[in-house]
Amino acid sequence: MALPFGPFRDSLLAQGFGVIGVDFDCEKSLGEARDYLAPCNVLHAHPGPSRQLLLDLSAKTGAPLFFTVHGEWVDSIAQYADRLAHVFCVSASIRRRVHSLIPACHDRISIAPNGVDFTHFAAPSAVEARTIVVASRFDADKRNVVDLVRLMWERQAAEQDFDVEWIVAGQGTLIGELHEAAESLYSNAGKRLVAFDGWITSPQLAKRYSEASAIIAAGRGAMEAIAMGRPGIAVGSGGACPLFDMPGLLAAAECNFGGLGSAALADLDIPSLWTSLSSASSGGYADFGREGSAFIRKHLHVDAINARMFERYRDVLSA
């Protein structure tokens, strides 16, 4: 894999993956990446600089290039669609958008959603605490996460419901706004209700979910919480998806759990959502927790999704 230098690259190296760090603004670094990746017989890119790097490499080596589209930004895919072996879309709503742009490639577009690793995120368990976990990266593309959490804290203060506590897992350039909002909540409650974990590992996040009554999380984080039977709200760059019943879960899966096609924050019923979040510890969502976990295991298990992707690789290589 070729990745920018940073914590994600370092974590993959620690797990034993073959990874080269790339400065995409440095031609020397790009050349080293091309040399490193040249022996690969399958190339798989994501939008942005990695796509350009691997598109050039594919043209030179003849290795088939696969491409994943994660959201509304499709990285000018129509300009090079004929050079892609296959396009994976992480949700049905994104597949429809991609298909509208490159309809001639309909037989080379499929859905490969994000998946949940059940090694860490196990079956549902009962919980009595009134604790809501927020899990996300807090950068500009996750502005909706920050805004939704702030709306919920404002509602909590308005309701004077200060028995509900919060744990915020993640970091990013907007985290300071949440620290400021937490101070405002503290001023109203007279006690600290928000703890900030920063970045934590998957096992640590699973433990936090196991102790939570509800969650607010972006994308895969929401899926992992549902796998553990926790209701809540999925929120991302496209908007938000309430997760308190099976119709809501099915709608969220259609939109990649906060992605393209999700409800705009302005259209949400904040008082109603706060009531659902704050009352989750009563056990009223236990049936949904079990059904939701079973749905994730059946349809969004990472091993099954990876197997389908590998099958696409083999089909192209054997053609």
N, C-alpha and C positions, 0 to 999 in steps of 0.2 A: 504494500500500500504506500501511496505517496500522500503525505499530509503536511499542512503547515506546522511549523514548530510550535509546541504548546502542550498543555496538560493532556489533551486527548491523545496526541501522538505518544507522549511519555507513558500513559496508562496502557496503551496497546503494546508498546515495547516490553513493559513489565510483565504482560501476559504471554509473551513469547511470539507475538506476531512479527512478520517481516515488514518493517516500516522504514521508509526514508523520509526525513524531514525536507520540506521544500519551501524556499522563498520564491513565491510565484512572480515576484517583481525582479528577480535576478536571473539573467540568462544562463550564467554558470550553474546555478542551482537547478534550473530547469533541465539543462543538459545532463547533469548527474542523475536526475530523476528518469530521464529518457533511457539512459544506459542501464539503470537499475531495473526498469520495467520492460526493456526490450525482449527478454526471453519469454515473457508471459504469453500464453496462447489464448487468453481471454482477458479483455479489458472492460472495466465497469466504472463509469464516471457518474458524477453528480453535478448539478448546475454550478456554473462559475468557472474559476480558473482550471480546475481539474478536468473539466469537459474539454477545454481547448487543448490542454496538454495531451490528453488521451486521444482526441480526434486526430491530432497531428501524428501521434505515434501509430495509431491504427492505419493511417494512410501509408506509413513507411514500412510497417512490418506485416500488414495484412491480417493482423489479429482482429477478430470481431469485437465491436464495441457495443456494450450494453449501457443503458442510460436510465437513471431513476429520477422521476419528477416528484417533488415533495409537496408543492403548493401552487399558488396562482402564478408564480414566476416560472416560466417554462424555458427561459434562457434562449430565446429565438430559435426554438427547435425546428421550425419549418425550413430554416436555411440549410440544415444539414441532415434532415430526417432520412434521406435516402442512403446515408452513410452509417446508419445505426442498425445493428443486427436485431435489437429488440428494445422496447421502451417499457419500463415498469412504472406504474403509477401507484401511489400509496393509498388511494381511495377511489371509490366509484365516481365521485364528483370530479376529481382531477382527471380520471380517465376520459370522462365526457368532454372536458375542456381540451385535452390533448387531441382527442379524436377530431374535434371540430377544427383544429388547426392543421392536422395532417391526415385527412380522411383516407387517402390512398394507402396509408400504412396500417389500416385497421387490424390486419392479421398479425401485426408485429407490436401490438399494444396489449398489455395485460395488467391486472391488479396484483400488486405484491405489497400488502400492508405492513406496517411495523408490527413486530411480534413481541410477545411476552416470554421471558425466560422463567419457566416455572421452577427452576433450581432455587431461586430466591423467593419468588412471589407465590406463596403456597395457598392452600385452601382457606376459605373464610373461617373466622373465629369470632366469638362473642366479645363485645367490649362495653364497658360501662362508663368510661371517661368521656367528658365533653371536651374533646380536643379535635381541632381541625388542622390538618397538615396541608401546607402549600408547597408544591414541588415544581420547580421550573428553573430555566435560565432566565435572568431578568435583564435582557438587552432590548434594543429598540424594536426588534421584530416581535417581542413578547410584551409590548405595551399593554395589550388587552389584559394580560394576567395581572399586572400591577394595578391597572385601573379597576378591575373587578374586585380585587382584594381590598382596595381602599374603599370602594362602595360598600362592601360587606362590613368593614370596620365602622364606617359611618352609621350604617344601619344598626349595628350592635350597640353603639353608643346611644342612638336614638331610642332603642328598646330598653336600654339600661340592663341588658342581659350579660352580666359580667362573670357568670360562671363558666362561660365558654373560653377556652384558652387556645392558643395558636402556636404552631411550629412552622417556621419557614425554612425550607431546604433549597439551597441554590445560591448562585451569585450572579452578578452582572452589573452593567453600567447604570441601571436604574434602581439598584437595591437601596440607594440612599433615600429614595422617595418612600419606600416602605418603612425604613427606619424612622423617618419623620412622621409618617402616619401612625406608626406604633406609639410614638411619643404622645400624639394627640389622643389616642385611645387610652393611654396610661393616665393622662390628665383627667379624662372623664371617669375612669374606673377607680382611680386612687390606688391601683396596683398594676403590676406589669403582667400583661396577658399574652405577650408575644415573645417567643424565643427564636433566635436566628442560629441555624446550624451551619450555614455556608455549604460548601460542596461536601457531599457524603457519598459513600459507596452504595452499591445496590443492596448488599445485606443490611446496611444501616438504614436505608430508606424502607426496606421491607419491615424492619423492626418498628420504625416510626408509623408505618401504615397499620401494623398490627395493633398499635396502641391508640389509633385514631378512631373517632366516630364518623368522620366525614373528611373529604379532601377537596382541594381545588388544585388542579394540575394540568400541565400542558401535554398534549399528544400521548406519547408512550407512557408517561407518568400516570396519566388517568387510566390507561388500560391496565397498568400494573396494579393500581389500587382496586379496580373492579375485579381483577383476578383474585384479590384478597377479600372480596365481598364488601368493599367500602363504597357507599354512595357519595355523590358530590357533583362537581361541575368540571367538565373538560373545557379548557379555554386556550386559545392560541391566536395566531395572526389573523385567522379568518373570523373569529368571534367565539361564542361560547355554546356549550351543549349541556343542559341539565341531565344528570345521571341518577335518577331516582326510580326509574321503572324500565321495563324492557323496551317499550316504544322509544323512550329517550336514548337507550343504549344503541338500538338499531340505527336511529338517526345520527348518532355520534359516529358510529362506524362508517356510515356513508360519507361523512365529512372529515374523516381522519382526526376525530376527537379535538375539535377546535380549529380545523383547517377550512379550506374553501367550502362554502355552503353553510357554515354555521351561523347561528343567530347573532346579529349585531348587539353589542352591549346596550345600546339605547332601546332596544326592543325587549329587554329582559324585565321581568317583574321582580325587582330586587327585594321588596318586602316578603313576597312568597318564597323566593329562593332562600332568604335568610331563615325563615321559619323551617324550611326543610333541612337546611344545614344544621341549625341549632338543636333540632329535635331528633337528629339521627341516632343519638345514644339511647333512645327509648326502645330500640329494637324493632321499630316499625318497618324497617327496610331489610329485615333478615331474609325474607323470601327472595327479594330482588337480589340480595347479596349472593345467595346460592345460585340463582338462575344466571346472574351476570357472570359469575366465576365460571360456570359450566360453558357459557357462550364463548368467553375468551379462550378457554382451553380447547374448545372444539374448532373455532374458526381463526384464532389469532395466536396460536402456539408458534413460537419462533422456529422450532425444529421443522414443523410442517411447511412453513413459509419458505425457509431456506431450501428445503428439499425441492419445492416447486421451482425455485430460481435455478438451482443446480440442474434440474431437468431441462430447463430452457437452454442453459449453456451446452449441455450434451446434445440437444437437438440441433443447435446451430453448428456445432463442431462436426457432427456426423452427416450433415447435409451435403 
